Amino acid sequence: MSTPTGAETVVKQYVDDLTLALAQLETGAMTDVLETLVLALRAGDRVFVAGNGGSSTAAIHIASDLTAASDRLSSAPQAVALTENIARVTAIANDFSYDEIFSRQLVGWGRPRDVVLLLSVSGHSTNLVRAANTGRELGMTVLAALGNAGEIARLADRSVIFGQADYGLTEDLHVALGHMAVRVLRGGDACRYTDGRTR
């Protein structure tokens, strides 16, 4: 029975679109991005994650998961979302420019061999382009997970394009990328809820 709102039709279409996006995922490109993230964390290098809008919260989600999943590493991991400190972000935006909210943080913290992972649907966000350029200048490895190639893909050392430039699909897959990285860090093991665990 169809609903008056048309929600059932939308749900079915979204599931079909997401299924297609997953089927079209460039697994080789995704593997390159994931291996780079994991190798950096295992080597004790830092991983910075950045994005705008929904991708800003995906950045926090990914950084949090990478930190929590790396309890098997010999050294404490350093995965940081450049969006997690709203006071710092708004101070930079107010005192300088929104275009510099990520690049200025990288100038202060980034070092050679560190990694910056940029999340974008358009592939053209000016603040992410600047972050990519700054990362390259600092000798960092620049990774990108994008809905559309854009200028960011040209600047990245490794990139993966997914979601057909659809905001919902691309942002869903940003989070999926983070969860895949967690499995790689855990040696391929799934992280399932069991009694007694709060997460």
C-alpha positions, -999 to 999 in steps of 0.1 A, spaced: 0 0 0 15 33 -10 17 62 15 2 96 9 36 112 13 53 92 -13 79 81 12 77 45 1 87 54 -34 115 76 -22 128 48 1 129 23 -27 146 47 -51 172 57 -25 180 21 -17 183 14 -55 206 45 -59 228 36 -29 230 0 -41 242 12 -76 267 36 -60 282 7 -40 283 -15 -71 301 13 -90 326 19 -62 362 19 -74 376 -7 -50 412 -1 -62 410 36 -55 393 30 -21 419 4 -12 447 29 -19 431 55 3 425 31 32 460 16 30 475 51 32 454 60 62 462 28 81 499 28 73 502 64 86 485 56 118 507 25 123 538 46 117 527 71 143 520 98 118 489 120 122 458 119 101 437 151 97 402 150 83 382 179 69 349 186 52 320 211 50 284 207 60 274 171 65 310 161 56 322 181 86 304 158 109 316 128 89 351 141 95 345 140 132 329 106 130 359 92 110 386 107 132 368 93 163 364 59 149 400 57 137 412 66 172 389 41 189 398 13 165 435 16 168 438 1 203 458 -27 186 485 -2 176 518 0 197 516 38 198 487 61 205 470 71 172 465 107 163 435 112 141 420 147 143 390 163 126 398 199 117 361 206 122 358 194 158 367 227 175 340 251 166 356 280 185 388 276 165 370 272 132 348 303 137 378 324 150 397 317 119 367 324 97 360 356 115 396 369 118 408 358 84 384 339 60 362 309 59 384 298 30 413 294 55 396 274 83 415 242 74 447 254 58 456 276 89 452 246 112 474 225 90 501 252 90 502 249 128 500 211 131 509 194 99 543 179 93 559 158 65 544 123 62 512 133 80 480 127 61 451 150 53 418 134 42 395 158 24 358 150 21 338 168 -5 308 163 -27 316 190 -53 354 186 -53 357 224 -56 353 238 -21 378 266 -18 388 259 18 395 222 9 415 233 -22 436 255 1 440 227 26 452 204 -2 477 230 -14 489 236 21 493 199 28 514 195 -4 536 224 7 541 208 41 551 175 26 519 158 37 500 131 18 468 145 5 438 121 2 404 129 -11 370 112 -10 347 130 -34 314 129 -52 328 148 -82 365 149 -91 369 187 -93 401 206 -85 407 186 -52 412 154 -71 439 170 -92 458 181 -61 454 148 -42 480 121 -41 452 95 -40 415 99 -44 383 80 -47 352 92 -64 318 79 -54 281 87 -50 275 102 -84 278 137 -70 246 131 -50 250 147 -16 232 120 4 249 91 -13 284 107 -12 280 116 25 268 80 33 299 67 16 322 91 34 310 74 67 314 40 50 350 48 41 356 55 78 340 22 88 361 3 62 392 19 76 382 6 111 379 -29 97 414 -27 81 428 -15 114 411 -44 132 426 -69 108 394 -73 89 372 -80 119 337 -66 121 329 -45 152 296 -59 164 276 -51 195 279 -78 222 263 -78 257 283 -58 281 296 -33 255 282 2 254 293 11 219 
